[in-house]
Amino acid sequence: MADNWYGGNANDDAEQHRGWLLGHFVDPVNGGVRATGDLEVKWGIHPAGQARPEWTAGDQRTTMLLLVSGRFRLDLTTGSTTLARQGDYVVWGPGIDHSWAAEEDSVVVTIRWPSIPGH
């Protein structure tokens, strides 16, 4: 198999890195093209009531959160928003902290860039 393409399943592959499918933390030997410092992609499955009550602190990346299914509240230091319709998304830049809560069983895709070791 060529090492510049990959086909997989997000549910299966997400177990390796706490949901993250692409990023600097993927071993280039086994992960091939999924190992990158350009961005990180996460497949998140969150049951209703699951939350991250603690806030991120001082992240210097840009992030996009995309709702696949469910109802998902995102709290930013600039305000809160609820993603309720499939395809709803939010993008925020460096210096904006966040926390979140799944109001219903939810599936979300998170993309952040760049992929910075140690963050």
KEKE-3310 file (N, C-alpha, C; in steps of 0.2 Angstrom, whole numbers, plus 5000, padded with zeros to 4 digits):
npx = (5004:5003:5010:5005:4991:4976:4963:4950:4940:4932:4926:4933:4947:4948:4950:4964:4970:4963:4952:4957:4961:4970:4986:5001:5004:5002:5010:5021:5026:5017:5005:5006:5001:4992:4999:5004:5009:5001:4988:4974:4962:4948:4936:4922:4912:4899:4890:4873:4874:4887:4901:4914:4919:4930:4940:4949:4965:4973:4976:4984:4979:4969:4952:4939:4923:4911:4895:4889:4878:4865:4864:4874:4882:4893:4904:4912:4924:4920:4906:4891:4886:4874:4875:4863:4857:4861:4876:4878:4891:4905:4919:4934:4947:4965:4968:4955:4946:4938:4924:4913:4897:4887:4871:4862:4864:4878:4888:4903:4914:4930:4942:4958:4971:4988:4995:5002:5015:5014:5003)
npy = (4994:5011:5025:5037:5038:5034:5024:5022:5020:5031:5029:5017:5020:5031:5027:5026:5038:5046:5050:5058:5059:5064:5072:5079:5069:5057:5042:5042:5031:5020:5027:5035:5045:5052:5057:5073:5090:5100:5101:5095:5083:5077:5065:5065:5057:5059:5056:5061:5073:5072:5082:5095:5103:5110:5124:5127:5134:5147:5143:5143:5141:5139:5134:5123:5117:5105:5100:5084:5075:5076:5087:5100:5110:5124:5133:5148:5160:5172:5170:5159:5146:5135:5120:5114:5109:5098:5100:5112:5124:5131:5142:5147:5158:5160:5162:5162:5154:5138:5128:5113:5105:5090:5091:5082:5065:5066:5068:5075:5084:5089:5101:5108:5119:5126:5109:5107:5101:5096:5102)
npz = (5000:4996:5005:5005:5007:5016:5022:5033:5048:5058:5070:5074:5073:5082:5095:5097:5100:5110:5102:5093:5076:5066:5066:5075:5084:5079:5075:5063:5056:5058:5056:5044:5032:5040:5051:5055:5056:5052:5055:5067:5069:5076:5081:5089:5101:5111:5125:5131:5143:5146:5150:5148:5161:5165:5159:5144:5143:5137:5124:5108:5095:5080:5080:5074:5077:5073:5071:5069:5074:5086:5100:5106:5117:5117:5126:5126:5130:5125:5125:5124:5114:5106:5096:5086:5075:5062:5055:5060:5065:5073:5074:5081:5087:5091:5109:5114:5126:5130:5135:5136:5134:5131:5127:5122:5116:5106:5091:5086:5076:5077:5072:5072:5071:5070:5072:5087:5096:5113:5117)
capx = (5000:5006:5010:5002:4984:4974:4956:4949:4934:4933:4925:4939:4953:4948:4952:4971:4973:4957:4947:4961:4963:4976:4990:5008:5005:5001:5016:5022:5028:5010:5000:5007:4998:4988:5004:5005:5009:4997:4981:4972:4955:4945:4930:4920:4906:4898:4883:4870:4876:4894:4904:4921:4918:4936:4941:4955:4969:4979:4977:4986:4977:4962:4948:4932:4919:4906:4890:4886:4872:4864:4864:4880:4883:4900:4905:4918:4925:4916:4899:4889:4881:4872:4874:4857:4855:4866:4880:4880:4898:4908:4926:4936:4954:4969:4967:4948:4946:4932:4922:4907:4892:4883:4864:4859:4869:4881:4894:4905:4921:4934:4948:4962:4977:4992:4996:5008:5017:5014:4997)
capy = (5000:5017:5028:5044:5038:5030:5023:5019:5021:5036:5025:5012:5024:5036:5024:5026:5045:5050:5053:5062:5055:5067:5077:5078:5064:5050:5039:5042:5024:5017:5032:5037:5052:5055:5061:5079:5096:5105:5101:5090:5081:5073:5062:5065:5054:5061:5054:5066:5075:5072:5089:5097:5109:5115:5128:5127:5140:5150:5139:5148:5138:5140:5128:5122:5112:5104:5095:5078:5074:5078:5094:5101:5117:5126:5139:5152:5166:5177:5169:5152:5144:5128:5117:5110:5107:5094:5104:5119:5124:5137:5143:5152:5159:5159:5166:5161:5148:5135:5122:5111:5100:5087:5091:5076:5061:5070:5067:5081:5084:5095:5102:5113:5120:5120:5104:5109:5096:5098:5106)
capz = (5000:4996:5012:5005:5007:5021:5023:5039:5051:5063:5077:5076:5074:5087:5101:5098:5103:5113:5097:5087:5070:5062:5070:5076:5089:5076:5073:5055:5054:5057:5054:5037:5030:5046:5055:5052:5060:5050:5059:5071:5067:5081:5080:5096:5102:5118:5128:5134:5150:5147:5149:5150:5165:5165:5153:5141:5145:5133:5117:5103:5089:5078:5081:5071:5080:5068:5074:5065:5076:5093:5103:5109:5119:5117:5130:5124:5134:5122:5125:5123:5108:5105:5090:5087:5068:5059:5050:5063:5067:5077:5073:5086:5086:5097:5115:5116:5130:5129:5139:5132:5137:5127:5129:5119:5113:5101:5088:5083:5073:5079:5068:5075:5067:5068:5077:5091:5101:5120:5118)
cpx = (5004:5005:5007:4994:4982:4966:4955:4942:4935:4932:4931:4945:4954:4951:4960:4974:4967:4953:4951:4963:4969:4979:4997:5009:5004:5008:5017:5023:5021:5005:5000:5005:4994:4993:5006:5005:5005:4991:4980:4965:4953:4938:4927:4913:4904:4891:4880:4872:4883:4897:4911:4920:4924:4937:4948:4959:4974:4980:4978:4984:4970:4958:4941:4929:4912:4901:4888:4879:4871:4863:4869:4881:4891:4900:4912:4918:4922:4908:4898:4885:4880:4871:4868:4855:4861:4870:4882:4888:4900:4916:4928:4944:4958:4967:4960:4948:4939:4931:4916:4903:4888:4876:4860:4865:4872:4887:4896:4912:4924:4940:4951:4968:4981:4992:5002:5009:5017:5008:4991)
cpy = (5006:5021:5035:5044:5033:5030:5020:5021:5025:5033:5021:5016:5029:5034:5025:5033:5049:5053:5056:5057:5057:5071:5075:5071:5057:5048:5039:5035:5020:5021:5035:5044:5055:5058:5067:5085:5101:5106:5095:5089:5076:5071:5061:5062:5055:5060:5060:5067:5075:5080:5089:5103:5113:5118:5127:5133:5142:5147:5144:5145:5140:5134:5128:5116:5111:5098:5090:5076:5076:5085:5095:5109:5118:5133:5142:5158:5172:5176:5161:5152:5137:5126:5112:5106:5104:5099:5111:5118:5131:5136:5148:5152:5158:5164:5165:5154:5145:5129:5119:5106:5097:5087:5085:5071:5065:5067:5073:5080:5090:5095:5108:5113:5126:5115:5105:5104:5100:5102:5101)
cpz = (5000:5003:5011:5005:5013:5021:5029:5042:5057:5070:5079:5077:5080:5094:5102:5101:5105:5108:5092:5082:5066:5067:5071:5080:5086:5074:5066:5052:5053:5055:5047:5037:5035:5051:5052:5057:5058:5053:5063:5069:5073:5080:5087:5097:5110:5120:5131:5141:5151:5146:5151:5154:5165:5159:5151:5144:5140:5126:5112:5096:5087:5078:5077:5075:5075:5071:5068:5067:5083:5094:5107:5111:5120:5121:5128:5129:5131:5122:5124:5117:5108:5098:5090:5080:5065:5054:5054:5065:5070:5075:5078:5085:5092:5103:5117:5120:5129:5134:5135:5136:5131:5130:5127:5117:5107:5098:5085:5080:5075:5075:5071:5071:5070:5073:5081:5096:5108:5122:5118)
residu = (MET:ALA:ASP:ASN:TRP:TYR:GLY:GLY:ASN:ALA:ASN:ASP:ASP:ALA:GLU:GLN:HIS:ARG:GLY:TRP:LEU:LEU:GLY:HIS:PHE:VAL:ASP:PRO:VAL:ASN:GLY:GLY:VAL:ARG:ALA:THR:GLY:ASP:LEU:GLU:VAL:LYS:TRP:GLY:ILE:HIS:PRO:ALA:GLY:GLN:ALA:ARG:PRO:GLU:TRP:THR:ALA:GLY:ASP:GLN:ARG:THR:THR:MET:LEU:LEU:LEU:VAL:SER:GLY:ARG:PHE:ARG:LEU:ASP:LEU:THR:THR:GLY:SER:THR:THR:LEU:ALA:ARG:GLN:GLY:ASP:TYR:VAL:VAL:TRP:GLY:PRO:GLY:ILE:ASP:HIS:SER:TRP:ALA:ALA:GLU:GLU:ASP:SER:VAL:VAL:VAL:THR:ILE:ARG:TRP:PRO:SER:ILE:PRO:GLY:HIS)
# end
